[in-house]
Amino acid sequence: MISLVVLRLEIQYADQNIQDFYYSAEQYFERHTELCTETELNNSGLRLLSEQVDIPEVFKEIPELHQGERKYQNIVVETYYPKQEGGMEGAERRSDSLSEGKELTGIKYFSGNPSVERTQGILHLYKDKYLTPLDPDFPRSELICIIAVPAKYTCRDLQDFVAPAGETIQYMKILRDARPNQYMILIKFRDQLSADSFYQEFEGKPYNLLENEVAHLVYVSKVETIPTSE
């Protein structure tokens, strides 16, 4: 059993919203809604698992990933799209927010021209209240997040790392905030089977043969942007 996560971008100014920064695993939510209904009907004297472990109705934030401060930061979201023909060759980058890193050239696997958007905000990563099996017949998500990627790994390194799954990837977003030593990656796959195959192959896998760091993967149930007023 695993827990999916919710990624929320809280923005300081509504007019600095990030375009296309949204995702919802609809089949996952529908399935858990059905299960909750069945549990309530068939076991009216029992509490749901979420109540048994005292997880609130809202998502429980992962403590080690929470800043603990309401300090707005430059949020960097670099989006890469795979080349449509001939596999994943070349480089397409779309940068959402102010990037403090160097511009990349000649990157393999993706192709296109970069565009840049800027925003001030806070990234939150929450743990979903549901426990979900890794059963192939149970819906989860087509979106996977690699959390706490060491900053020493470049975008080129990451594209080399995910290259074996390149034909199944719709886009890849690299998210950076004020933490200088790490960042996270969102990878959207074409279907659930592709996401599952990637999770099974890359969870706990070293980024390369010369380093000890390994990839930590989580399924993402929802990505959303909200203004601070909410």
N, C-alpha and C positions, 0 to 999 in steps of 0.2 A: 504494500500500500504506500502511496506517495501523496504529497500535498502539492497542488498547483499553486502558482503565485499570481498576484495582481500587481501590475506596474502602473503607478499613478504619477503623472507630472503635474505638479501644482505650480501654476504660472502666476507671476506677480501682476502682469498687465494683460488684460483680455485681448488687446490688439496685437499682442505678440504670440498668438497661438501658433502651434506647430501644425502644419498641414499633414494630413494622412497619418497622424499619430494616434491610431485607434485600432483595437482588435477585440473581438469577443468570440470565445469558443461556444457557439450557440448550442451545438449538440451536447456538449459537456454539461451546460447548465440545464438543458431540457431533461437529460437523463437523471441528474441529481434531484431535480424537482419531482420527477416521477417516483424516484426511490423514497423521497421524504413523504410523499403522499401515501405510498404503499405502507411505509413504516407506521404512519399515523393511523391508517385504517386497520392494519393487521395487528398492531401492538400498541393499542391505545394506552395501556398501562405503563409503557416503557418510554423513556426519554430518548431523543435522537442522540447519536454519537457526539454531535457538536455541542449538545447540552451536557452530556456526561463529562466531557473534558473541559467544560466551562470556557468555551471559545465564544466570544460575543457574536451578535448578529452581523456586525460590521467585520471586516477583515482584520485579522490579528497581525500587527506589523512585526516583521522579523527583527529582533532587537539588535543583532550584530551588524545589520545593514542600515540601521536608522541613525541619522545624524544627531538627533537629540536637540538640535537647535533650529529655530525658525530663521535661518539666514539664507537669503536668496543668492543664487550662484549663476554663473554662466553655464548653461547646459549645452553640450555638444552632441548632436545626433547626426552621424554620417551614414548615409544610406547607399548601399551598393546593389545594383541590379545586374543579373547575369546577362551575358551576350545572348541574343536570340538565336543566332545561327552559328553552327560550328562549335557548339559547346561553350564552356566558360573561358573565354580568352579576351584579353584586353582589360579595361577597368572603367566602371561607371560609378561615380561617387556623387551622392547628394548629401550636402552637409547642412543639417538643421541646427542652427545656433552658431555662436562664435567659437571657431576652432583656434586653439592656441598651438596646435601642432604644425608640422611642416606639410606643405602640399606634396602629394605623392604623384609620381609619374611612372608610366610604364607598368602598372600593376597588372598581373595576369588574372585571368578568369572572369573579369567583369569589364564592361566597356561603357563609355559615354562621357558626358561633360558634367562637371560639378556645379551645384547651385547651393547657395548659403542662406539660411534664415537664422535670426538671432532671437533669443528669449532669455529672461531671467526667471528662475524658478527653483523648485525643490523636487528631487526625485525620491519617491517612496516605493518601497518594495514590500508587499504584504503577503502573508501566507493565507491561502484560502481555507475556509472553515471545513471543507469536505476532505475526506480521505478517499483516494481513488485507486483502484487496482490497476496493475499493469497488464491486465487481460487484453489480448488483441481485439476482442469484440466490444470492449468498453470504450466509449468516446472520451478523449482527453483534449488534445489541442494540436493544431498544426504549427504552433509558434513555440519555439524553445529559446530559453535564455541561458547564455553562458555567463555565470556571475564571477565577480572578483578576478578578472583576467589581469595578470601582472602587466604593468605599463611597459615593461621592456619588450613585450611582443608587439611588433608593428602590424599595421593593416596587411602588409604583404605576408607576414608570417601567418596571420589568421586565415587569409585566403588560401595559402598553401595547405594549412591545416584542414580546412573544410572542403578542399578541392575534390576528394573522392565522392562527395555528395552533391557536387555542383549542379548536376542536371536536374536535381529535385528541388533546388532552392529558388524561391520567388524573389526574395530580397534579403539583405542582411543589414542591420542597423547597429552601428557602434555608438554607445552612449557614454559620455564622459561628464563628470561634474568636477567639483573643486578638489576631490581626492587625487593627488598626483601619482599614487602608486598603483592604481587599479582602475578598471572600467568594466562595462558589461556589454554583451552582444545579444541582440535579438535576431533570430533566424526564422523566417517564415517559409514553410515548405508547401509543396503543391497539394499534399494530402496527408492524412493521418499515418498511413503506412510508411511514408518517407520520413516523417518526424520520428516515428517509433524506431525505425532502422537506425537513424542518426543517434538517437538517445542510447540505444543498446550498444552501438559501436564506440561512441565518443565519451560517454560518461566515465570519468575516472581515467581517461586516456592522457598520457603525457603530451604536451604541446610539441615536443621534439625529443629525439633520443639522447640529447646531451644535457637536458635539464630535468629537475625533479618535479616541477610544478605540473599538476594535472588539471584537466578541464572539469568544472563542476556545472552540471546541467540541471535545469528545472523546466517543467512545462509551464506555460503562461496561459492562464484562463482569460485574462482581460488586460488591455492597455487603454488608458484613458487620460484625458487632459481636463483639469478643472481650474477655474480661477480661484484665487485665494478667498474671495468673498463667500464661496461655497464651503 
